[in-house]
Amino acid sequence: MTVELRPGQALKLWHDVSLALVRDGDIDLSSRQMTILLTIYLEAPPHTVRGLAAKLGVTKPVITRALDTMGAQNLVTRRRDEADRRNVVIQRTVEGALFVERLADLIASQSRILPR
């Protein structure tokens, strides 16, 4: 199913969702952190620091800092890959899955009240 939005509607939706997230005050992620989180939850695992860095076109330390923040909020966890100890595997958490589900609900609800 495709939803057609005019540019103004798309920006209004992005603004309204961002505003709701800020007002909620619970979890405040940067655009980069949100992109990493959604990549982890929307794309099939496994996810590694190295793989995420390559996908986003950033360095591994950038991914590590974002994961530090998300780990402190219990949105993801990390563990060493037993098959290749150089790799760090990122794992989803229940709290992270619930956050992404609430985010999806928020986006859906905000899209229903867009001016037509």
C-alpha positions as CSV (number, residue, x, y, z in Angstrom):
1,M,0.0,0.0,0.0
2,T,1.4,3.4,-1.0
3,V,0.5,6.6,0.8
4,E,0.8,9.7,-1.2
5,L,1.9,12.8,0.7
6,R,2.5,16.3,-0.6
7,P,5.8,17.8,0.5
8,G,4.1,20.1,3.0
9,Q,2.2,17.1,4.5
10,A,5.4,15.1,4.7
11,L,7.2,17.8,6.6
12,K,4.2,18.4,8.9
13,L,4.1,14.7,9.7
14,W,7.8,14.7,10.5
15,H,7.4,17.8,12.6
16,D,4.4,16.4,14.5
17,V,6.1,13.1,15.2
18,S,9.3,14.8,16.3
19,L,7.4,17.2,18.5
20,A,5.4,14.4,20.2
21,L,8.7,12.5,20.9
22,V,10.3,15.6,22.4
23,R,7.2,16.3,24.5
24,D,7.1,12.7,25.7
25,G,10.5,13.3,27.2
26,D,11.1,9.5,27.6
27,I,13.7,8.6,25.0
28,D,15.4,11.3,22.9
29,L,17.4,9.9,20.0
30,S,19.3,11.9,17.4
31,S,18.5,11.3,13.7
32,R,21.6,9.1,13.4
33,Q,20.6,7.1,16.5
34,M,17.1,6.7,15.3
35,T,18.3,5.5,11.9
36,I,20.6,2.9,13.5
37,L,17.8,1.7,15.8
38,L,15.3,1.4,12.9
39,T,17.8,-0.4,10.8
40,I,18.3,-2.9,13.6
41,Y,14.6,-3.5,14.1
42,L,13.3,-3.3,10.5
43,E,16.0,-5.2,8.7
44,A,16.8,-8.9,9.2
45,P,19.6,-9.7,11.6
46,P,22.4,-10.3,12.3
47,H,23.6,-6.7,12.8
48,T,27.2,-5.9,13.5
49,V,29.0,-2.7,14.3
50,R,31.1,-3.2,11.2
51,G,28.0,-3.9,9.0
52,L,26.0,-0.9,10.4
53,A,29.0,1.4,9.8
54,A,29.3,0.3,6.2
55,K,25.6,0.6,5.6
56,L,25.4,4.1,7.0
57,G,28.7,5.3,5.6
58,V,30.1,6.2,9.0
59,T,33.0,5.0,11.1
60,K,32.7,2.2,13.7
61,P,33.3,4.6,16.6
62,V,30.2,6.6,15.4
63,I,28.1,3.4,15.6
64,T,29.7,2.5,19.0
65,R,28.8,5.9,20.5
66,A,25.2,5.5,19.3
67,L,24.9,2.0,20.6
68,D,26.3,3.2,24.0
69,T,23.4,5.7,24.2
70,M,20.8,3.1,23.1
71,G,22.3,0.4,25.4
72,A,22.0,2.8,28.4
73,Q,18.3,3.1,27.5
74,N,18.0,-0.7,27.1
75,L,16.9,-0.4,23.4
76,V,19.7,-2.8,22.2
77,T,22.4,-5.0,23.7
78,R,25.7,-6.1,22.3
79,R,27.7,-9.3,22.5
80,R,30.9,-10.7,20.9
81,D,30.3,-13.0,18.0
82,E,31.6,-16.4,19.2
83,A,32.4,-17.5,15.6
84,D,34.5,-14.4,15.0
85,R,35.5,-12.5,18.2
86,R,36.4,-9.4,16.2
87,N,32.7,-8.8,15.4
88,V,30.2,-7.3,17.9
89,V,26.6,-8.5,17.3
90,I,23.8,-6.1,18.2
91,Q,20.7,-7.7,19.6
92,R,17.2,-6.4,20.0
93,T,15.5,-6.0,23.4
94,V,11.9,-6.2,24.5
95,E,12.1,-2.5,25.5
96,G,13.5,-1.6,22.1
97,A,10.8,-3.5,20.3
98,L,8.1,-1.7,22.4
99,F,9.7,1.7,21.7
100,V,9.7,1.0,17.9
101,E,6.1,-0.3,18.2
102,R,5.0,2.9,20.0
103,L,6.9,5.0,17.4
104,A,5.0,3.3,14.6
105,D,1.7,3.9,16.4
106,L,2.6,7.5,16.9
107,I,3.4,8.0,13.2
108,A,0.2,6.3,12.2
109,S,-1.9,8.4,14.5
110,Q,-0.2,11.6,13.4
111,S,-0.7,10.8,9.8
112,R,-4.4,10.4,10.3
113,I,-4.8,14.0,11.5
114,L,-2.8,15.6,8.6
115,P,-4.7,18.3,6.8
116,R,-5.9,17.1,3.4
